[in-house]
């Protein structure tokens, strides 16, 4: 214990309580003290904080990888489906993706039909892959 706590018991108890609250911090303190005892001129090297530009670049590049991976995965699935003669919905196989101007009920009904078609296509594709 450093000498400054020798004459001030309440301050020493307060500092000990702070250290004992978190076992990880206590472990880090012990390692730091051992390292300082071995080499008094040693100072820990702290990582630099990322700039806002670096954070934005990291965010954009991460999601760009996800988008490219999604497109590549779609191409692989379509290629496997064509190879195994699986019928895919037109919107997945490079068809027209623009919805026609219909009433909301018609769009919901066609959306349900498209979902059913997609699910059945995926099951059909899965049956061909597993065989």
C-alpha positions as CSV (number, residue, x, y, z in Angstrom):
1,X,0.0,0.0,0.0
2,X,1.4,3.4,-0.9
3,X,2.7,5.6,2.0
4,X,0.0,8.3,1.6
5,X,-2.6,5.9,3.0
6,X,-0.5,5.0,6.1
7,X,-1.8,7.8,8.2
8,X,-5.3,8.2,6.8
9,X,-7.2,5.0,7.5
10,X,-10.7,6.1,6.2
11,X,-9.2,7.1,2.9
12,X,-7.3,3.8,2.7
13,X,-10.5,1.8,3.4
14,X,-12.4,3.8,0.8
15,X,-9.7,3.0,-1.8
16,X,-9.6,-0.7,-0.9
17,X,-13.4,-0.9,-1.2
18,X,-13.2,0.6,-4.6
19,X,-10.7,-1.9,-5.7
20,X,-12.5,-4.9,-4.2
21,X,-15.8,-4.0,-6.0
22,X,-14.4,-5.1,-9.3
23,X,-12.3,-8.2,-9.5
24,X,-11.1,-7.5,-13.0
25,X,-9.9,-4.1,-12.0
26,X,-8.0,-5.6,-9.1
27,X,-6.4,-8.1,-11.4
28,X,-5.4,-5.3,-13.8
29,X,-4.0,-3.3,-10.9
30,X,-1.9,-6.2,-9.7
31,X,-0.5,-6.8,-13.2
32,X,0.2,-3.1,-13.6
33,X,2.0,-2.9,-10.2
34,X,4.1,-6.0,-11.0
35,X,5.1,-4.5,-14.4
36,X,6.0,-1.2,-12.8
37,X,8.0,-3.0,-10.1
38,X,10.0,-4.8,-12.9
39,X,10.5,-1.7,-14.9
40,X,9.7,1.7,-13.3
41,X,10.0,3.6,-16.6
42,X,7.3,1.4,-18.2
43,X,4.1,3.2,-19.2
44,X,1.1,1.4,-20.7
45,X,0.4,2.1,-24.4
46,X,-3.2,3.2,-24.9
47,X,-4.9,2.6,-28.3
48,X,-5.7,5.8,-30.2
49,X,-9.4,6.8,-30.4
50,X,-10.9,6.4,-33.9
51,X,-11.8,9.6,-35.6
52,X,-15.4,10.1,-36.8
53,X,-14.2,9.6,-40.4
54,X,-12.7,6.2,-39.5
55,X,-15.9,5.2,-37.7
56,X,-18.0,6.0,-40.8
57,X,-15.6,4.2,-43.1
58,X,-15.7,1.1,-40.9
59,X,-19.5,1.2,-40.7
60,X,-20.0,1.7,-44.5
61,X,-17.4,-1.0,-45.4
62,X,-19.0,-3.5,-43.0
63,X,-22.4,-3.1,-44.5
64,X,-21.0,-3.0,-48.1
65,X,-19.6,-6.4,-47.4
66,X,-23.0,-7.6,-46.3
67,X,-24.7,-6.2,-49.4
68,X,-22.1,-7.8,-51.8
69,X,-22.4,-11.1,-49.9
70,X,-26.2,-11.0,-50.3
71,X,-26.0,-10.4,-54.0
72,X,-23.4,-13.2,-54.4
73,X,-25.5,-15.6,-52.3
74,X,-28.6,-14.7,-54.5
75,X,-26.6,-15.5,-57.6
76,X,-25.4,-18.8,-56.1
77,X,-29.0,-19.8,-55.2
78,X,-30.3,-18.8,-58.6
79,X,-27.5,-20.8,-60.3
80,X,-28.2,-23.9,-58.3
81,X,-31.9,-23.5,-58.9
82,X,-31.4,-23.3,-62.7
83,X,-29.0,-26.2,-62.6
84,X,-31.6,-28.3,-60.9
85,X,-34.5,-27.1,-63.0
86,X,-36.2,-25.4,-60.0
87,X,-38.8,-22.8,-61.0
88,X,-38.1,-19.5,-59.2
89,X,-40.4,-16.4,-58.9
90,X,-39.8,-13.8,-61.5
91,X,-38.5,-11.2,-59.0
92,X,-35.8,-13.5,-57.8
93,X,-34.8,-14.6,-61.3
94,X,-34.1,-11.2,-62.7
95,X,-37.7,-10.4,-63.6
96,X,-39.6,-7.1,-63.2
97,X,-39.5,-6.0,-59.5
98,X,-41.9,-3.1,-59.9
99,X,-45.3,-3.7,-58.3
100,X,-48.2,-2.9,-60.6
101,X,-50.5,-0.2,-59.4
102,X,-53.3,-2.2,-57.8
103,X,-55.5,-1.7,-54.7
104,X,-54.0,-2.5,-51.3
105,X,-56.0,-5.7,-51.0
106,X,-54.8,-7.0,-54.4
107,X,-51.2,-6.2,-53.5
108,X,-51.5,-8.0,-50.2
109,X,-53.0,-11.0,-51.9
110,X,-50.3,-11.1,-54.5
111,X,-47.7,-10.6,-51.7
112,X,-49.1,-13.7,-49.9
113,X,-49.0,-15.6,-53.2
114,X,-45.4,-14.5,-53.8
115,X,-44.5,-15.6,-50.2
116,X,-46.1,-19.0,-50.8
117,X,-44.3,-19.4,-54.1
118,X,-41.0,-18.4,-52.5
119,X,-41.5,-20.9,-49.6
120,X,-42.4,-23.7,-52.0
121,X,-39.4,-22.8,-54.3
122,X,-37.0,-22.9,-51.3
123,X,-38.4,-26.3,-50.2
124,X,-38.1,-27.6,-53.7
125,X,-34.6,-26.3,-54.0
126,X,-33.7,-27.8,-50.6
127,X,-35.0,-31.2,-51.8
128,X,-32.7,-31.0,-54.9
129,X,-29.7,-30.0,-52.8
130,X,-30.2,-32.7,-50.2
131,X,-30.5,-35.4,-52.8
